[in-house]
Amino acid sequence: MLSPLLRTAIIRSPSRLSPARDAAQDLAPGHRIGDALLDLLGRIPATDRALSGAAAMQARQIAHAAARRAATTSGALALPPGALGWLTVLPELAAVWALQAQMVADIAGVYGKQATLDRERMLYCLFRHTAAQAVRDLVVQVGGRFLVQQASVRMLQLAARKIGVRVSQRALGAGISRWLPVIGAAGVAAYAYYDTLQVARSAVELFESDVECLPAPVPLLPSPSPVATIGECAS
């Protein structure tokens, strides 16, 4: 029997739903995944990695080790066949995200940037390559530097839910591979390996660059208020 989340994502009855309710059904799984992602980001992983004079080389070693672990984890969770395999899609995503988040923290450590690693930068590193539109309001590259927008809770929630919608669409396709367990497991493992290396690439690019932080947007007030300027934040 499918979990409520996957059942909502997979099984709908168009004849009984209005267009508005139909759209809401499509977004619901993404919103739940986004909320779960926010829970994950509530605790940025610690790292015992220290600033290194060979940061690029160590970052590559960290990335490939994490990619191998992600591939092994994804491949193992993709082995259960048929309907049982559907139930492993979301645990697989959560497990891989946790591995990737630790990898990003470790890479930040060797570049001496662990203290600056916040939820905005973590979201950017994890999903820039798969959900660029969702993170573009948080981190943007301008020439050789990055601008990091300190996000309000609402901004983070919206970004996470956009990512959740994108991820739920991919998860639906990944779930189909569960009907061909051996072939599907190999494909899922290969994608997890590639995906993790892309996350590492985004992290290295960010931590090697100059970063400028912008303050969180202030809601408009009825009375005039000073124009916000660039505030101080760790870079």
C-alpha positions as CSV (number, residue, x, y, z in Angstrom):
1,M,0.0,0.0,0.0
2,L,1.4,3.4,-1.0
3,S,2.1,6.1,1.5
4,P,-0.4,9.1,1.5
5,L,2.3,11.4,0.0
6,L,3.0,9.1,-2.9
7,R,-0.6,8.2,-3.4
8,T,-1.4,11.9,-3.7
9,A,1.4,12.3,-6.3
10,I,0.5,9.2,-8.3
11,I,-3.2,8.6,-8.2
12,R,-5.7,11.3,-9.0
13,S,-9.3,11.3,-10.3
14,P,-9.5,14.1,-12.9
15,S,-13.2,13.6,-13.5
16,R,-14.0,14.4,-9.9
17,L,-11.8,17.4,-9.4
18,S,-12.2,21.0,-10.5
19,P,-9.2,22.6,-12.2
20,A,-8.3,24.5,-9.0
21,R,-8.5,21.5,-6.8
22,D,-6.6,19.4,-9.4
23,A,-3.8,22.0,-9.4
24,A,-3.7,21.9,-5.6
25,Q,-3.4,18.1,-5.6
26,D,-0.4,18.4,-8.0
27,L,1.3,20.9,-5.6
28,A,0.6,19.2,-2.3
29,P,3.4,16.5,-2.6
30,G,5.9,19.2,-3.5
31,H,4.8,21.3,-0.5
32,R,5.2,18.4,1.8
33,I,8.7,17.6,0.4
34,G,9.6,21.3,0.7
35,D,8.5,21.4,4.4
36,A,10.6,18.2,5.0
37,L,13.5,20.0,3.3
38,L,13.2,23.0,5.6
39,D,13.3,20.6,8.6
40,L,16.5,19.1,7.2
41,L,18.0,22.6,6.8
42,G,17.1,23.6,10.4
43,R,20.3,21.9,11.4
44,I,23.3,22.8,9.3
45,P,25.7,19.8,9.7
46,A,28.9,20.4,11.7
47,T,32.2,19.4,10.3
48,D,35.6,18.5,11.7
49,R,37.4,19.7,8.5
50,A,39.7,22.6,9.0
51,L,41.0,25.3,6.6
52,S,43.5,23.6,4.2
53,G,46.2,24.9,2.0
54,A,45.1,22.3,-0.5
55,A,41.4,23.0,-0.3
56,A,40.6,22.2,-4.0
57,M,42.3,18.8,-3.8
58,Q,40.6,17.9,-0.5
59,A,37.2,19.1,-1.8
60,R,37.6,16.7,-4.8
61,Q,38.3,13.8,-2.4
62,I,35.4,14.7,-0.2
63,A,33.1,15.0,-3.3
64,H,34.0,11.6,-4.7
65,A,33.7,9.9,-1.4
66,A,30.3,11.4,-0.8
67,A,29.3,10.5,-4.4
68,R,30.2,6.8,-3.8
69,R,28.2,6.7,-0.6
70,A,25.2,8.4,-2.3
71,A,25.3,5.9,-5.1
72,T,25.5,3.0,-2.8
73,T,22.6,4.3,-0.7
74,S,20.4,5.1,-3.7
75,G,21.1,1.8,-5.4
76,A,20.3,-0.2,-2.3
77,L,17.0,1.6,-1.7
78,A,16.1,1.2,-5.4
79,L,16.3,-2.6,-5.2
80,P,12.9,-3.5,-3.7
81,P,10.6,-4.3,-6.7
82,G,7.2,-3.1,-7.7
83,A,4.9,-1.2,-5.3
84,L,7.3,-1.8,-2.4
85,G,9.9,0.1,-4.4
86,W,7.7,3.2,-4.6
87,L,7.9,3.4,-0.8
88,T,11.7,3.8,-1.0
89,V,11.7,6.9,-3.2
90,L,11.3,9.5,-0.5
91,P,13.6,7.8,2.0
92,E,16.2,7.7,-0.7
93,L,15.9,11.4,-1.4
94,A,16.2,12.2,2.4
95,A,19.2,10.0,2.8
96,V,21.0,11.4,-0.2
97,W,20.2,15.0,0.8
98,A,21.7,14.3,4.3
99,L,24.9,12.9,2.7
100,Q,25.1,15.9,0.3
101,A,24.5,18.4,3.1
102,Q,27.3,16.9,5.1
103,M,29.5,17.0,2.1
104,V,28.8,20.7,1.6
105,A,29.6,21.4,5.2
106,D,32.9,19.5,4.9
107,I,33.8,21.4,1.7
108,A,33.0,24.6,3.5
109,G,35.4,23.5,6.3
110,V,38.4,23.0,4.0
111,Y,37.8,26.5,2.5
112,G,37.4,28.0,6.0
113,K,33.8,29.0,5.3
114,Q,31.9,26.7,7.8
115,A,30.9,29.7,9.9
116,T,29.3,31.4,6.9
117,L,27.3,28.3,5.8
118,D,23.6,29.2,6.3
119,R,20.4,27.8,4.9
120,E,20.5,30.1,1.9
121,R,23.9,28.9,0.8
122,M,23.0,25.3,1.6
123,L,19.9,25.4,-0.5
124,Y,21.9,27.0,-3.4
125,C,24.6,24.3,-3.3
126,L,22.1,21.4,-3.1
127,F,19.7,22.5,-5.8
128,R,21.3,25.1,-8.1
129,H,21.8,22.4,-10.8
130,T,18.3,20.9,-10.6
131,A,16.1,23.8,-9.5
132,A,17.9,27.0,-10.5
133,Q,14.7,29.0,-10.7
134,A,13.8,28.2,-7.1
135,V,17.1,29.4,-5.6
136,R,17.8,32.4,-7.9
137,D,16.2,34.8,-5.3
138,L,18.6,33.5,-2.6
139,V,22.0,33.4,-4.3
140,V,23.0,35.0,-7.6
141,Q,26.4,35.1,-9.3
142,V,27.5,38.5,-10.6
143,G,30.8,38.4,-12.4
144,G,33.3,36.7,-10.1
145,R,31.3,37.2,-6.9
146,F,28.1,36.0,-5.4
147,L,25.3,38.0,-3.8
148,V,23.5,36.1,-1.0
149,Q,20.1,37.4,0.0
150,Q,19.4,36.9,3.7
151,A,16.0,35.4,3.4
152,S,12.9,35.8,5.5
153,V,11.1,32.6,6.8
154,R,8.5,33.2,4.0
155,M,11.2,33.4,1.3
156,L,12.8,30.2,2.5
157,Q,9.5,28.4,2.6
158,L,8.6,29.5,-0.9
159,A,11.9,28.4,-2.3
160,A,11.8,25.1,-0.5
161,R,8.3,24.4,-1.9
162,K,9.3,25.3,-5.4
163,I,12.2,22.8,-5.0
164,G,9.7,20.3,-3.6
165,V,7.5,20.5,-6.6
166,R,10.5,20.0,-8.9
167,V,11.8,17.1,-6.8
168,S,8.4,15.4,-6.6
169,Q,8.2,15.4,-10.4
170,R,11.6,13.7,-10.6
171,A,10.7,11.3,-7.8
172,L,7.6,10.2,-9.8
173,G,9.9,9.3,-12.7
174,A,12.4,7.6,-10.4
175,G,9.6,5.5,-8.9
176,I,8.9,3.9,-12.3
177,S,12.4,2.4,-12.2
178,R,11.3,0.3,-9.1
179,W,9.4,-2.0,-11.5
180,L,12.8,-3.0,-13.0
181,P,14.7,-3.3,-9.8
182,V,18.2,-4.4,-11.0
183,I,18.4,-2.1,-14.1
184,G,16.6,0.7,-12.2
185,A,18.9,0.4,-9.2
186,A,22.0,0.9,-11.4
187,G,20.5,3.9,-13.1
188,V,19.4,5.5,-9.8
189,A,22.9,4.9,-8.3
190,A,24.6,6.5,-11.3
191,Y,22.3,9.5,-11.1
192,A,23.0,9.9,-7.4
193,Y,26.7,9.8,-8.1
194,Y,26.4,12.4,-10.8
195,D,24.0,14.6,-8.8
196,T,26.3,14.6,-5.7
197,L,29.3,15.7,-7.9
198,Q,27.2,18.6,-9.2
199,V,26.4,19.7,-5.7
200,A,30.1,19.6,-4.8
201,R,30.9,21.7,-7.9
202,S,28.4,24.4,-6.9
203,A,29.8,24.4,-3.3
204,V,33.4,24.7,-4.5
205,E,32.5,27.5,-6.9
206,L,30.7,29.4,-4.1
207,F,33.3,28.9,-1.4
208,E,36.1,29.9,-3.7
209,S,34.5,33.2,-4.6
210,D,33.9,36.5,-2.9
211,V,30.5,36.8,-1.3
212,E,28.4,39.9,-0.5
213,C,25.4,39.6,1.7
214,L,22.2,41.5,1.3
215,P,19.8,42.1,4.2
216,A,16.4,40.3,4.4
217,P,13.7,42.4,2.8
218,V,11.7,44.6,5.1
219,P,8.0,44.7,4.6
220,L,6.6,48.0,3.4
221,L,5.2,50.2,6.1
222,P,2.5,52.9,5.8
223,S,5.0,55.6,7.1
224,P,8.2,56.4,5.4
225,S,11.2,54.4,6.5
226,P,14.9,54.5,5.6
227,V,16.0,52.6,2.6
228,A,17.7,49.3,3.5
229,T,21.4,49.2,2.7
230,I,23.8,46.3,2.5
231,G,24.2,44.9,5.9
232,E,27.0,43.0,7.6
233,C,27.0,39.3,7.3
234,A,29.7,36.6,7.2
235,S,31.3,36.1,3.8
